Amino acid sequence: FEIADGPEVESEFYNFDAVNVPEDHPGRDMQDTFWISKDEDREKGTGTVLRTQTSSVQVRYMQNHKPPYRIIIPGRVFRQEATDASHEHTFHQFEALVVGKKVSVANFLYIAETFFSQFFGKKLNVRLRPSYFPFVEPGFEFDISCTNCEGKGCSSCKQTGWLEVGGAGMVHQNVFEAAGYERGKYQGFAWGFGLERLAMMKYKIDDIRHFHGGDVRFTKQF
């Protein structure tokens, strides 16, 4: 995998339009996004935002590269929302994108299970649940077998044996078209999750706000 990066101050096009997020999507609302442009720019569709997701890097990369490729996109993202133990206005996402011919969900499952098993140092399974994300079709939320009870059921996983981690799916053909690719020529999958959430699971951290709180008693532990 190659590491890709992009700007944190992003255009409305790359943050929303290019990844198939429609104009009426709630994520484009003032209450959910940090807009740093004038109202008239927003009305014209030429606004500027603090990026809400690392998916904005996908089309930027696609426009300058031809498949096949495999990339990871780690980076800081921003959400205008109330903070609590599990929500923060600034956090880090990790996203992976694989594009080529004959790419399938089975490829994603293999890579995801390998990654999480290596990260947690034990064999973990991944399960998919149908979900909706504008930039993929079909879309899934994916869970990993509980790292505490190994799928048997405990208080951490609410007796389900599974922990919710992130979202995934097959890249929507509209996203490929936005990048200038011929519709239907390539397939790809994308998946991502919050890095802080994964660290919280591994190190038993109970409040996401510790990461940006500036308390040296917390940071010195790492």
Helices and strands as residue ranges (DSSP letters): E 2-3, E 9-11, H 12-15, G 17-19, G 26-28, H 39-44, E 48-50, H 56-62, E 69-78, E 90-100, H 105-120, E 126-131, E 136-145, E 162-171, H 173-178, E 187-194, H 195-203, G 208-212, H 216-219
